[in-house]
Amino acid sequence: MASNTAGQEIAGQSKAKVFISYSRKDMAFADRLEAVLKARGFEPLIDRSDIFAFEKWWERIEALISGADTVVFVLSPDSVASEVALKEVTFAASLNKRFAPIVCRHVEDKQVPEALARLNFIFFDDPAQFEASATRLAEALATDIGWIRQHTEFGEAARRWALAKTPNGLLLRSPVLEEAERWIAARPRGAPAPTEETQTFIRSSRQAATRRRNVLTGSLAAGLVVALSLASLAYWQRGIAVEQRDKATRNFKLAQQTAEGLVFDIAQGLRNVQGMSVETVRKILETSRATFEQLAKSAPDDLSLQRSRAVMLGNFGDTYLTLGDLEQALEAYRDGLAISERLAAADRSNTEWQRDVAVTYQKIADVLASRGELEEALKAYRDGLGIFERLAAADRSNTRLQRDLSISYEHIGDVLMAQGKLDEALKIYRDDLAIAERLAAADRSNMVWQRSLSVAYEKVGDVLMAQGKLDEALALYRDSLAIVERLSAADPGNTDWQRDVSVEYNRLGHVLEAQGKLEEALAAYRNGLAIVEQLAASDRSNTEWQIDVSLSYITVGDVLMAQRKLNEALAAYRNSLAIVGRLAAADLSNTDWQRNLSIPYDRIGNVLVAQGELDEALAAYRNGLAIRERLAAADRSNTDWQRDLAVSHSKLAAVYEKQGRITDALLEWMAGRDILAALVAAAPGNAQWTKELAGFEGEVVRLQGLLAKAQ
């Protein structure tokens, strides 16, 4: 028996390791198979000669199988009779390894090992079809390879943990632990289940993480109580005797600083806690707040302590915002604003306290904008802007205040853009750009200011794009791209800047596509895709990058569709579906991912319709419809989801009509019409919805006419 492993580079992912098991009589076949797989991108991790004559060969084989993603078993009369080969199958099955059985020479069904008998075989028994069979094998090995690769990695980690007698030091920690939990939830259909050992390993890791979190939180809270008690005692001591006052004041300030630090640590630490409910976080923060405010009450004349309260509330608001609790975030920010405004009124010469008020207005506006309350958000942003303008005008050399003013302009422009007030948005974005250009010119080594200039170019370009001024928008996007390319070249390890380059390529692609320059648009989109694929391959736990890849495949597919390259477009859309499908399966509560999942289903349906595959197109559209129905039912106030649902009904209607099912098509148009009618009734000024409703109503009338004629 001789064995080897092989790895394959699949679409930029880490190498897939393959253990090939065969009998000595099939060695010539195995050599040819290995050579062909190498030609398709596979590379053996070891050579057969690496198993030395005096090496503990079975331990070596176990290690190779443990580290393999897939076990390829070469079926022949000799291999199924080999004790060593069957031992390899048994060991691999105990690890729930994925098998890929291939037939080299005919074997009776009853002789095939049970672990292999229930699987589909790839046949290599016709020498003339060897290359075609090898291609099918390579495609099978590449299927779900990302998930399978992690099966190997987590399985190996679990085995090391078990062999070492389950020490806590080998358990998973964040963020790898969260990645492992998502991996289990995202198991593809047909993939081997994680072993019980692996599942126990991940459960134990979560239990240990929970214990550590509880100890940490408890320690911080206990420390806070002690610090505040000492502060209160010190403040009481200040009134005992004059000779003790200085010492007591020092003690009070020291305890105050300790308490402030602990409150900050608690607020920061709770932002990334996994497995803790928002309600639990709220209780911890409210307990910390109540205890800290007892300290503030003991020294009501201490303005620095009052400012610390405002800072504490701002930190708590940031934590709530990170956890998605907008109501609690807004309450914390508004409580902090009330304190900051009192302080600013008490000392109008204190620019830091004035700035605190403006910054808090910005945070309140951010929450309001997130809730879709755009007018209220705009007012809060402008309240903050008024303060920033006064401060910046009083000290034009203060670059921090100039930067504050620039950011304030940008936020107001974003709201105006969302409201469709393009001329107003363009004016304020250009005010932002003027500041960004001055700052960037003043210090070309300041990477933050250079990046801000890039964003300012983007914002102005976005408005021009919306206004149809494509050449002007393209020029600004190219200016922005030039900046982020310089930044990313200066620091290749900065993944944020790498992603920025990808985003700029996408913007270029949008303009070029709108100009009808499809080849140039496709090249830009593919440049962006290559970057985010590399980022996603470097960190599979980064879901934002995974979504970036999925959406990039959509943009590439759209251009290919416009070029009538239907097969290529279909492949791109299916790549998108595979990525977002795994994410959505791992977190059914993530409505953004669920909505993203419906998009490639629609695009796939579009291609299938163009190819005349109407039944398959119908299935794809129905998958998208099912997702959108769930989302629309879960939140009837979400107008985007309601409109998505109307679009899905129109997709089905178009296919039904092509199939001659006029009644079914009519029912779908009517369902979509009713949804749009409700949207227009709630917002009669929305020109887009009104136009779409008219289109749906026209289709209903047309199909009703067809049915009347048929009768």
C-alpha positions as CSV (number, residue, x, y, z in Angstrom):
1,M,0.0,0.0,0.0
2,A,1.3,3.4,-0.9
3,S,-0.4,6.7,-0.2
4,N,-0.1,10.4,-0.8
5,T,-1.8,13.7,-0.2
6,A,-2.4,16.5,-2.6
7,G,-3.5,20.1,-2.3
8,Q,-5.4,22.2,-4.8
9,E,-5.6,25.9,-5.2
10,I,-9.3,26.7,-5.6
11,A,-10.3,30.3,-6.5
12,G,-7.8,31.9,-4.3
13,Q,-8.7,29.7,-1.2
14,S,-6.2,27.8,0.9
15,K,-5.0,24.5,-0.6
16,A,-7.3,21.5,-0.4
17,K,-5.5,18.4,0.9
18,V,-6.3,15.0,-0.6
19,F,-5.3,11.6,0.6
20,I,-5.2,9.0,-2.1
21,S,-5.5,5.4,-1.1
22,Y,-4.8,2.6,-3.6
23,S,-3.2,-0.9,-3.9
24,R,0.4,-1.4,-5.1
25,K,-1.0,-3.1,-8.3
26,D,-2.7,0.2,-9.1
27,M,0.4,2.4,-8.6
28,A,0.8,3.2,-12.3
29,F,-2.8,4.4,-12.4
30,A,-2.3,6.5,-9.2
31,D,0.9,8.1,-10.7
32,R,-1.1,9.2,-13.8
33,L,-4.0,10.4,-11.6
34,E,-1.6,12.4,-9.5
35,A,0.0,14.0,-12.6
36,V,-3.3,15.0,-14.0
37,L,-4.5,16.5,-10.8
38,K,-1.3,18.5,-10.5
39,A,-2.0,19.8,-14.0
40,R,-5.4,21.0,-12.7
41,G,-3.8,22.9,-9.8
42,F,-3.2,20.2,-7.2
43,E,0.1,19.8,-5.4
44,P,1.2,16.9,-3.3
45,L,2.1,17.9,0.3
46,I,4.5,15.0,0.5
47,D,6.2,12.5,-1.8
48,R,5.8,8.8,-1.2
49,S,9.4,8.6,-0.4
50,D,8.8,10.8,2.7
51,I,7.5,7.7,4.6
52,F,10.9,6.3,5.5
53,A,11.7,2.6,6.0
54,F,12.1,2.8,9.7
55,E,9.3,5.4,10.3
56,K,6.2,4.4,12.3
57,W,4.3,4.2,9.1
58,W,0.8,3.8,10.5
59,E,1.2,6.8,12.7
60,R,2.3,8.7,9.6
61,I,-0.7,7.5,7.6
62,E,-3.0,8.5,10.5
63,A,-1.5,12.0,10.5
64,L,-1.9,12.3,6.8
65,I,-5.6,11.2,6.8
66,S,-6.3,13.6,9.8
67,G,-4.9,16.5,7.8
68,A,-6.7,15.6,4.6
69,D,-9.8,17.4,3.4
70,T,-10.9,14.5,1.2
71,V,-9.9,10.8,1.0
72,V,-9.9,9.5,-2.6
73,F,-10.2,5.7,-2.6
74,V,-9.1,4.0,-5.8
75,L,-11.5,1.0,-6.1
76,S,-10.2,-2.2,-7.6
77,P,-10.3,-5.9,-6.7
78,D,-6.9,-5.5,-5.1
79,S,-7.7,-2.4,-3.0
80,V,-10.9,-3.8,-1.5
81,A,-9.0,-6.9,-0.5
82,S,-6.2,-5.0,1.1
83,E,-6.2,-5.0,5.0
84,V,-4.3,-1.7,5.0
85,A,-6.6,0.0,2.6
86,L,-9.7,-1.0,4.6
87,K,-7.9,0.1,7.7
88,E,-7.4,3.5,6.1
89,V,-11.1,3.7,5.2
90,T,-12.1,2.8,8.7
91,F,-9.9,5.4,10.3
92,A,-11.0,8.1,7.8
93,A,-14.7,7.2,8.5
94,S,-14.1,7.6,12.3
95,L,-13.1,11.2,11.6
96,N,-16.1,11.8,9.3
97,K,-13.8,12.6,6.4
98,R,-15.3,13.3,3.0
99,F,-14.7,10.3,0.7
100,A,-14.4,10.5,-3.1
101,P,-14.5,6.8,-4.4
102,I,-13.2,6.3,-7.9
103,V,-13.3,3.1,-9.9
104,C,-10.1,2.0,-11.5
105,R,-11.1,-1.6,-12.2
106,H,-14.5,-3.2,-11.8
107,V,-15.4,-4.3,-8.3
108,E,-18.4,-6.4,-7.2
109,D,-20.9,-4.2,-5.2
110,K,-20.8,-6.5,-2.2
111,Q,-17.0,-6.0,-1.9
112,V,-17.1,-2.2,-1.6
113,P,-16.6,-1.0,2.0
114,E,-19.8,0.2,3.6
115,A,-18.5,3.8,4.1
116,L,-18.0,4.1,0.3
117,A,-20.9,2.0,-1.0
118,R,-23.6,4.6,-0.4
119,L,-21.7,7.3,-2.4
120,N,-21.6,8.0,-6.1
121,F,-18.6,6.8,-7.9
122,I,-16.5,8.4,-10.6
123,F,-15.4,5.8,-13.2
124,F,-11.9,5.7,-14.6
125,D,-12.3,2.2,-16.1
126,D,-12.3,3.6,-19.6
127,P,-8.7,4.7,-20.5
128,A,-10.0,6.8,-23.3
129,Q,-12.1,8.9,-20.9
130,F,-9.4,9.4,-18.3
131,E,-9.0,13.1,-18.8
132,A,-12.8,13.7,-18.6
133,S,-13.1,11.6,-15.5
134,A,-10.2,13.5,-13.9
135,T,-12.0,16.8,-14.6
136,R,-15.1,15.5,-12.9
137,L,-13.0,14.4,-9.9
138,A,-11.3,17.8,-9.7
139,E,-14.7,19.6,-9.8
140,A,-16.0,17.3,-7.0
141,L,-13.0,17.9,-4.9
142,A,-13.6,21.7,-5.3
143,T,-17.2,21.5,-4.3
144,D,-17.8,23.2,-0.9
145,I,-14.1,23.2,-0.3
146,G,-14.1,26.2,2.0
147,W,-16.4,24.3,4.4
148,I,-14.6,21.0,4.0
149,R,-11.2,22.7,4.6
150,Q,-12.5,24.0,7.9
151,H,-13.8,20.5,8.7
152,T,-10.2,19.4,8.5
153,E,-8.8,22.3,10.6
154,F,-11.4,22.1,13.4
155,G,-11.2,18.3,13.4
156,E,-7.4,18.3,13.8
157,A,-7.7,20.9,16.6
158,A,-10.3,18.7,18.3
159,R,-8.2,15.6,18.0
160,R,-5.1,17.4,19.5
161,W,-7.3,18.6,22.4
162,A,-8.6,15.1,23.0
163,L,-5.2,13.4,22.8
164,A,-3.8,16.0,25.2
165,K,-6.6,15.0,27.8
166,T,-8.8,18.1,27.0
167,P,-6.7,20.9,28.4
168,N,-8.4,24.4,28.5
169,G,-5.3,25.9,26.9
170,L,-6.1,24.2,23.5
171,L,-9.7,25.3,23.4
172,L,-10.8,27.8,20.8
173,R,-11.0,31.5,21.6
174,S,-12.6,34.5,19.8
175,P,-12.8,35.1,16.9
176,V,-11.9,31.6,15.8
177,L,-14.6,30.2,18.2
178,E,-17.3,32.2,16.5
179,E,-16.0,31.1,13.1
180,A,-16.3,27.5,14.3
181,E,-19.9,28.0,15.4
182,R,-20.8,29.6,12.1
183,W,-19.1,26.7,10.3
184,I,-21.2,24.1,12.0
185,A,-24.4,26.0,11.3
186,A,-23.5,26.5,7.6
187,R,-22.9,22.8,6.8
188,P,-23.7,22.2,3.1
189,R,-26.1,19.5,2.0
190,G,-24.2,16.2,1.6
191,A,-21.1,17.3,3.5
192,P,-19.8,15.0,6.2
193,A,-21.1,15.9,9.7
194,P,-18.5,17.1,12.3
195,T,-17.5,14.3,14.6
196,E,-18.9,14.1,18.1
197,E,-15.4,14.9,19.2
198,T,-15.3,18.1,17.2
199,Q,-18.7,19.1,18.4
200,T,-17.7,18.5,22.0
201,F,-14.6,20.5,21.4
202,I,-16.5,23.5,20.1
203,R,-19.1,23.3,22.9
204,S,-16.4,23.2,25.5
205,S,-14.7,26.2,23.9
206,R,-18.0,28.2,24.2
207,Q,-18.5,27.1,27.8
208,A,-15.0,28.2,28.7
209,A,-15.4,31.5,26.9
210,T,-18.7,32.1,28.8
211,R,-16.9,31.4,32.1
212,R,-14.1,33.8,31.2
213,R,-16.5,36.5,30.2
214,N,-18.5,36.1,33.4
215,V,-15.3,36.3,35.5
216,L,-14.1,39.4,33.5
217,T,-17.4,41.2,33.8
218,G,-17.8,40.3,37.4
219,S,-14.3,41.4,38.2
220,L,-14.8,44.8,36.4
221,A,-18.1,45.4,38.2
222,A,-16.7,44.5,41.5
223,G,-13.7,46.7,40.9
224,L,-16.1,49.5,40.0
225,V,-18.0,49.2,43.2
226,V,-14.8,49.2,45.3
227,A,-13.5,52.3,43.4
228,L,-16.7,54.2,43.9
229,S,-16.9,53.3,47.6
230,L,-13.4,54.6,48.0
231,A,-14.3,57.8,46.2
232,S,-17.3,58.4,48.4
233,L,-15.2,57.7,51.5
234,A,-12.6,60.1,50.3
235,Y,-15.2,62.8,49.6
236,W,-16.6,62.4,53.1
237,Q,-13.1,62.7,54.5
238,R,-12.7,66.1,52.8
239,G,-15.1,67.7,55.3
240,I,-13.6,66.1,58.4
241,A,-10.7,68.4,59.0
242,V,-8.8,71.1,57.1
243,E,-5.4,69.3,57.6
244,Q,-6.8,66.2,55.9
245,R,-8.4,68.0,53.0
246,D,-5.5,67.9,50.5
247,K,-4.9,64.2,51.1
248,A,-8.6,63.4,50.9
249,T,-9.0,65.3,47.6
250,R,-6.1,63.4,46.1
251,N,-7.7,60.1,47.2
252,F,-11.0,61.2,45.7
253,K,-9.4,62.1,42.4
254,L,-7.5,58.8,42.3
255,A,-10.7,56.8,43.0
256,Q,-12.6,58.9,40.5
257,Q,-10.0,58.1,37.8
258,T,-10.1,54.4,38.6
259,A,-13.9,54.4,38.5
260,E,-13.9,56.2,35.1
261,G,-11.4,53.7,33.7
262,L,-13.5,50.7,34.9
263,V,-16.7,52.2,33.5
264,F,-15.0,52.7,30.1
265,D,-13.5,49.2,30.2
266,I,-17.0,47.7,30.9
267,A,-18.6,49.7,28.1
268,Q,-15.8,48.8,25.6
269,G,-15.6,45.1,26.7
270,L,-19.3,44.5,26.2
271,R,-19.4,45.6,22.6
272,N,-17.9,42.5,21.2
273,V,-19.2,39.9,23.7
274,Q,-20.6,36.8,22.0
275,G,-23.6,35.0,23.4
276,M,-24.8,37.7,25.8
277,S,-28.2,39.2,25.3
278,V,-28.8,42.9,24.8
279,E,-30.9,42.8,27.9
280,T,-28.1,41.4,30.0
281,V,-25.7,44.1,28.6
282,R,-28.2,46.7,29.5
283,K,-28.5,45.6,33.1
284,I,-24.7,45.6,33.5
285,L,-24.4,49.1,32.0
286,E,-27.3,50.4,34.0
287,T,-25.9,49.0,37.3
288,S,-22.5,50.7,36.4
289,R,-24.3,53.9,35.6
290,A,-26.3,54.0,38.8
291,T,-23.2,53.3,40.9
292,F,-21.2,56.0,39.1
293,E,-23.9,58.6,39.5
294,Q,-23.9,58.0,43.2
295,L,-20.3,59.3,43.1
296,A,-21.4,62.3,41.0
297,K,-24.1,63.2,43.5
298,S,-21.5,63.2,46.3
299,A,-19.7,66.0,44.5
300,P,-22.3,68.1,42.5
301,D,-19.9,71.0,42.3
302,D,-17.2,69.0,40.6
303,L,-17.6,69.9,36.9
304,S,-14.9,67.5,35.7
305,L,-16.9,64.7,37.3
306,Q,-20.1,65.9,35.6
307,R,-18.2,65.8,32.3
308,S,-17.1,62.2,33.1
309,R,-20.8,61.3,33.5
310,A,-21.5,62.7,30.0
311,V,-18.5,60.8,28.6
312,M,-19.7,57.6,30.3
313,L,-23.2,58.0,28.8
314,G,-21.6,58.5,25.3
315,N,-19.6,55.3,25.7
316,F,-22.8,53.5,26.8
317,G,-24.6,54.8,23.8
318,D,-21.8,53.6,21.5
319,T,-22.1,50.1,23.1
320,Y,-25.9,50.0,22.6
321,L,-25.4,51.2,19.0
322,T,-22.9,48.4,18.3
323,L,-25.4,45.9,19.7
324,G,-28.2,47.3,17.5
325,D,-30.3,48.7,20.4
326,L,-31.1,52.0,18.9
327,E,-33.6,53.0,21.5
328,Q,-31.2,52.6,24.4
329,A,-28.4,54.3,22.4
330,L,-30.6,57.3,21.8
331,E,-31.6,57.6,25.4
332,A,-28.0,57.4,26.6
333,Y,-26.9,60.0,24.1
334,R,-29.7,62.4,25.0
335,D,-29.0,62.1,28.7
336,G,-25.3,62.8,28.0
337,L,-26.3,65.8,25.8
338,A,-28.3,67.4,28.6
339,I,-25.2,67.2,30.9
340,S,-22.9,68.6,28.2
341,E,-25.2,71.5,27.4
342,R,-25.3,72.5,31.0
343,L,-21.5,72.4,31.2
344,A,-21.2,74.4,27.9
345,A,-23.6,77.0,29.2
346,A,-21.6,77.3,32.4
347,D,-18.4,78.1,30.6
348,R,-18.7,79.3,27.0
349,S,-15.0,79.8,26.7
350,N,-14.3,76.1,27.2
351,T,-14.1,74.9,23.6
352,E,-13.8,71.2,24.6
353,W,-17.2,71.3,26.4
354,Q,-18.7,73.2,23.4
355,R,-17.3,70.5,21.1
356,D,-18.8,67.8,23.4
357,V,-22.2,69.2,22.7
358,A,-21.7,69.2,18.9
359,V,-20.3,65.6,18.9
360,T,-23.3,64.3,20.9
361,Y,-25.7,66.0,18.4
362,Q,-23.8,64.1,15.7
363,K,-24.3,60.8,17.5
364,I,-28.0,61.4,18.1
365,A,-28.4,62.3,14.4
366,D,-26.6,59.0,13.5
367,V,-29.2,57.0,15.4
368,L,-32.1,59.0,14.0
369,A,-30.8,58.4,10.4
370,S,-30.4,54.7,11.1
371,R,-34.1,54.7,12.1
372,G,-35.1,56.4,8.9
373,E,-36.1,59.6,10.7
374,L,-34.3,61.8,8.2
375,E,-35.8,65.2,9.0
376,E,-35.1,64.8,12.7
377,A,-31.6,63.6,11.9
378,L,-31.0,66.6,9.6
379,K,-32.0,69.0,12.4
380,A,-29.7,67.3,14.9
381,Y,-26.8,67.3,12.4
382,R,-27.4,71.0,11.7
383,D,-27.5,71.8,15.4
384,G,-24.0,70.2,15.7
385,L,-22.8,71.9,12.5
386,G,-23.7,75.4,13.9
387,I,-21.4,74.7,16.9
388,F,-18.6,73.3,14.7
389,E,-18.7,76.3,12.4
390,R,-18.4,78.7,15.3
391,L,-15.5,76.8,16.8
392,A,-13.7,76.4,13.5
393,A,-14.2,80.1,12.6
394,A,-12.7,81.1,15.9
395,D,-9.5,79.0,15.4
396,R,-8.8,78.3,11.7
397,S,-5.4,76.8,12.5
398,N,-7.1,74.0,14.6
399,T,-7.1,71.1,12.2
400,R,-9.2,68.9,14.5
401,L,-12.0,71.5,14.4
402,Q,-11.6,71.8,10.6
403,R,-11.9,68.0,10.4
404,D,-15.0,68.1,12.6
405,L,-16.6,70.6,10.3
406,S,-15.7,68.5,7.2
407,I,-17.4,65.4,8.8
408,S,-20.4,67.4,9.7
409,Y,-20.8,68.6,6.1
410,E,-20.5,65.0,4.9
411,H,-23.2,63.7,7.2
412,I,-25.7,66.4,6.2
413,G,-24.9,65.7,2.6
414,D,-25.7,62.0,3.1
415,V,-29.1,62.8,4.5
416,L,-29.9,65.3,1.7
417,M,-28.8,62.6,-0.8
418,A,-31.1,60.1,0.8
419,Q,-33.9,62.6,0.6
420,G,-33.3,63.1,-3.1
421,K,-32.2,66.8,-2.7
422,L,-29.3,66.5,-5.1
423,D,-28.5,70.2,-5.6
424,E,-28.4,70.8,-1.8
425,A,-26.3,67.7,-1.3
426,L,-23.9,68.7,-4.0
427,K,-23.3,72.1,-2.5
428,I,-22.6,70.8,1.0
429,Y,-20.4,68.0,-0.3
430,R,-18.4,70.6,-2.2
431,D,-18.0,72.5,1.1
432,D,-16.6,69.3,2.6
433,L,-14.3,68.7,-0.4
434,A,-12.9,72.2,0.0
435,I,-11.8,71.5,3.6
436,A,-10.5,68.1,2.7
437,E,-8.4,69.5,-0.1
438,R,-6.9,72.1,2.2
439,L,-6.1,69.6,4.9
440,A,-4.6,67.0,2.5
441,A,-2.5,69.7,0.8
442,A,-1.2,70.9,4.2
443,D,0.2,67.5,5.2
444,R,0.6,64.9,2.4
445,S,2.0,62.4,4.9
446,N,-1.3,62.4,6.9
447,M,-3.0,59.2,5.7
448,V,-6.3,60.0,7.4
449,W,-6.6,63.3,5.6
450,Q,-5.6,61.8,2.3
451,R,-8.3,59.1,2.8
452,S,-10.8,61.8,3.7
453,L,-10.1,63.6,0.5
454,S,-10.8,60.4,-1.4
455,V,-14.1,60.1,0.4
456,A,-15.0,63.7,-0.5
457,Y,-14.3,63.0,-4.2
458,E,-16.6,59.9,-3.9
459,K,-19.4,61.9,-2.4
460,V,-19.4,64.7,-5.0
461,G,-19.1,62.0,-7.7
462,D,-22.1,60.1,-6.3
463,V,-24.3,63.2,-6.7
464,L,-23.0,63.9,-10.2
465,M,-23.7,60.2,-11.1
466,A,-27.2,60.6,-9.8
467,Q,-27.6,63.7,-11.9
468,G,-26.5,61.9,-15.0
469,K,-23.2,63.9,-15.3
470,L,-21.3,60.8,-16.0
471,D,-18.0,62.2,-17.4
472,E,-17.6,64.5,-14.3
473,A,-18.4,61.7,-11.9
474,L,-15.9,59.4,-13.7
475,A,-13.1,62.0,-13.3
476,L,-13.8,62.3,-9.6
477,Y,-13.9,58.6,-9.0
478,R,-10.6,58.2,-10.8
479,D,-9.1,60.9,-8.5
480,S,-10.4,59.0,-5.5
481,L,-9.0,55.7,-6.9
482,A,-5.6,57.3,-7.4
483,I,-5.5,58.3,-3.7
484,V,-6.5,54.9,-2.2
485,E,-4.2,53.0,-4.6
486,R,-1.3,55.2,-3.2
487,L,-2.4,54.5,0.3
488,S,-2.7,50.7,-0.2
489,A,0.6,50.6,-1.9
490,A,2.3,52.4,1.0
491,D,0.8,49.9,3.5
492,P,-0.1,46.6,1.8
493,G,-1.1,45.1,5.2
494,N,-3.9,47.6,5.7
495,T,-6.9,45.6,4.7
496,D,-9.3,48.6,5.0
497,W,-7.3,50.4,2.3
498,Q,-7.2,47.3,0.1
499,R,-11.0,47.1,0.4
500,D,-11.3,50.9,-0.4
501,V,-9.5,50.2,-3.7
502,S,-12.0,47.5,-4.5
503,V,-14.9,49.9,-3.8
504,E,-13.4,52.5,-6.1
505,Y,-13.1,50.0,-8.9
506,N,-16.8,49.2,-8.4
507,R,-17.7,52.9,-8.6
508,L,-15.7,53.2,-11.9
509,G,-17.5,50.1,-13.1
510,H,-20.9,51.7,-12.4
511,V,-20.2,54.8,-14.4
512,L,-18.6,52.9,-17.3
513,E,-21.5,50.5,-17.4
514,A,-23.9,53.5,-17.5
515,Q,-21.9,54.9,-20.4
516,G,-22.3,51.6,-22.3
517,K,-18.6,50.9,-22.1
518,L,-19.2,47.3,-21.0
519,E,-15.7,45.8,-21.6
520,E,-14.1,48.6,-19.5
521,A,-16.8,48.2,-16.8
522,L,-16.2,44.5,-16.7
523,A,-12.4,45.0,-16.3
524,A,-13.0,47.5,-13.4
525,Y,-15.5,45.1,-11.7
526,R,-13.0,42.2,-12.0
527,N,-10.2,44.3,-10.6
528,G,-12.4,44.9,-7.5
529,L,-13.5,41.3,-7.3
530,A,-9.9,40.1,-7.3
531,I,-9.1,42.3,-4.3
532,V,-12.1,41.2,-2.2
533,E,-11.5,37.6,-3.1
534,Q,-8.0,37.8,-1.7
535,L,-9.2,39.6,1.4
536,A,-12.0,37.0,2.0
537,A,-9.6,34.1,1.5
538,S,-7.3,35.6,4.2
539,D,-10.0,35.7,6.8
540,R,-13.1,33.5,6.4
541,S,-14.6,34.8,9.6
542,N,-14.9,38.3,8.1
543,T,-18.5,38.2,6.9
544,E,-18.3,41.8,5.5
545,W,-15.6,40.6,3.0
546,Q,-17.6,37.5,2.2
547,I,-20.6,39.7,1.3
548,D,-18.3,42.0,-0.8
549,V,-17.3,39.0,-2.9
550,S,-20.9,37.9,-3.3
551,L,-22.0,41.4,-4.5
552,S,-18.9,41.7,-6.8
553,Y,-20.0,38.5,-8.5
554,I,-23.4,40.1,-9.0
555,T,-21.9,43.2,-10.7
556,V,-19.7,41.0,-12.9
557,G,-22.6,38.8,-13.8
558,D,-24.7,41.8,-14.7
559,V,-22.2,43.0,-17.3
560,L,-21.8,39.5,-18.7
561,M,-25.6,39.3,-18.9
562,A,-25.7,42.6,-20.8
563,Q,-23.1,41.2,-23.2
564,R,-25.3,38.1,-23.7
565,K,-22.5,35.9,-22.3
566,L,-25.2,33.8,-20.5
567,N,-23.1,30.9,-19.3
568,E,-20.5,33.1,-17.8
569,A,-23.1,35.3,-16.2
570,L,-24.8,32.2,-14.7
571,A,-21.6,31.0,-13.2
572,A,-20.9,34.4,-11.6
573,Y,-24.4,34.5,-10.1
574,R,-24.1,31.0,-8.8
575,N,-20.8,31.9,-7.1
576,S,-22.6,34.7,-5.4
577,L,-25.4,32.4,-4.3
578,A,-23.0,29.9,-2.8
579,I,-21.3,32.6,-0.7
580,V,-24.4,34.4,0.6
581,G,-26.2,31.1,1.0
582,R,-23.7,29.9,3.5
583,L,-23.8,33.1,5.5
584,A,-27.6,33.2,5.5
585,A,-27.8,29.6,6.6
586,A,-25.4,30.3,9.5
587,D,-27.6,33.2,10.8
588,L,-31.2,33.0,9.9
589,S,-31.9,36.1,12.0
590,N,-29.7,38.3,9.8
591,T,-32.3,40.0,7.6
592,D,-29.6,41.7,5.5
593,W,-28.1,38.4,4.5
594,Q,-31.5,36.9,3.9
595,R,-32.3,39.8,1.5
596,N,-28.9,39.4,-0.2
597,L,-29.7,35.8,-0.7
598,S,-32.8,36.6,-2.8
599,I,-30.8,38.7,-5.2
600,P,-28.7,36.0,-6.9
601,Y,-31.9,33.8,-7.1
602,D,-33.5,36.6,-9.2
603,R,-30.4,37.0,-11.4
604,I,-30.1,33.3,-12.0
605,G,-33.7,33.2,-12.9
606,N,-33.1,36.0,-15.5
607,V,-30.3,34.0,-17.2
608,L,-32.4,30.9,-17.3
609,V,-35.3,32.8,-18.9
610,A,-32.9,34.1,-21.5
611,Q,-31.7,30.5,-22.1
612,G,-35.3,29.2,-22.4
613,E,-35.1,27.1,-19.3
614,L,-38.4,28.3,-18.0
615,D,-39.0,25.6,-15.3
616,E,-35.6,26.1,-13.8
617,A,-36.1,29.9,-13.9
618,L,-39.4,29.5,-12.2
619,A,-37.8,27.5,-9.4
620,A,-35.1,30.2,-8.9
621,Y,-37.7,33.0,-8.8
622,R,-39.8,31.0,-6.3
623,N,-36.8,30.6,-4.0
624,G,-36.3,34.4,-4.0
625,L,-40.0,35.0,-3.5
626,A,-40.1,32.7,-0.5
627,I,-37.3,34.7,1.2
628,R,-39.0,38.0,0.4
629,E,-42.3,36.8,1.7
630,R,-40.8,36.0,5.0
631,L,-39.0,39.3,5.3
632,A,-42.1,41.3,4.2
633,A,-44.3,39.5,6.7
634,A,-41.8,40.0,9.5
635,D,-41.7,43.8,9.1
636,R,-44.6,45.3,7.1
637,S,-43.2,48.8,7.7
638,N,-40.1,48.0,5.7
639,T,-40.9,49.5,2.3
640,D,-37.8,48.1,0.6
641,W,-38.8,44.6,1.4
642,Q,-42.4,45.2,0.3
643,R,-41.2,46.5,-3.0
644,D,-38.8,43.5,-3.4
645,L,-41.8,41.2,-2.9
646,A,-43.7,43.1,-5.7
647,V,-40.7,42.6,-8.0
648,S,-40.7,38.9,-7.3
649,H,-44.3,38.6,-8.2
650,S,-43.6,40.3,-11.5
651,K,-40.7,37.8,-12.2
652,L,-43.0,34.9,-11.8
653,A,-45.7,36.5,-13.9
654,A,-43.4,36.9,-16.8
655,V,-42.4,33.2,-16.8
656,Y,-46.0,32.1,-16.4
657,E,-47.0,34.1,-19.4
658,K,-44.2,32.6,-21.5
659,Q,-45.5,29.2,-20.5
660,G,-49.0,30.2,-21.6
661,R,-50.4,30.2,-18.0
662,I,-52.2,33.5,-18.4
663,T,-54.4,33.1,-15.3
664,D,-51.4,32.4,-13.1
665,A,-49.5,35.4,-14.6
666,L,-52.5,37.6,-13.9
667,L,-52.7,36.6,-10.3
668,E,-49.0,37.4,-9.8
669,W,-49.3,40.8,-11.4
670,M,-52.4,41.5,-9.2
671,A,-50.5,40.5,-6.1
672,G,-47.6,42.8,-7.0
673,R,-50.0,45.6,-7.9
674,D,-51.7,45.4,-4.5
675,I,-48.4,45.7,-2.7
676,L,-47.4,48.8,-4.7
677,A,-50.8,50.3,-4.2
678,A,-50.4,50.1,-0.5
679,L,-46.9,51.7,-0.7
680,V,-48.2,54.6,-2.9
681,A,-51.2,55.1,-0.6
682,A,-48.8,55.5,2.3
683,A,-46.4,57.8,0.3
684,P,-48.3,59.4,-2.6
685,G,-45.4,61.7,-3.3
686,N,-43.0,58.8,-4.2
687,A,-42.7,59.2,-8.0
688,Q,-40.9,55.9,-8.5
689,W,-43.6,53.8,-6.8
690,T,-46.3,55.6,-8.6
691,K,-44.7,54.9,-11.9
692,E,-44.2,51.2,-11.1
693,L,-47.8,50.9,-9.9
694,A,-49.0,52.2,-13.2
695,G,-46.9,49.6,-15.0
696,F,-48.3,46.8,-12.9
697,E,-51.9,48.0,-13.4
698,G,-51.2,48.1,-17.2
699,E,-50.1,44.5,-17.1
700,V,-53.2,43.5,-15.2
701,V,-55.5,45.2,-17.7
702,R,-53.6,43.6,-20.6
703,L,-53.8,40.1,-19.3
704,Q,-57.5,40.5,-18.4
705,G,-58.1,41.5,-22.0
706,L,-56.2,38.4,-23.2
707,L,-58.4,36.1,-21.0
708,A,-61.6,37.9,-22.2
709,K,-60.6,37.3,-25.8
710,A,-59.9,33.6,-25.1
711,Q,-63.3,33.1,-23.7
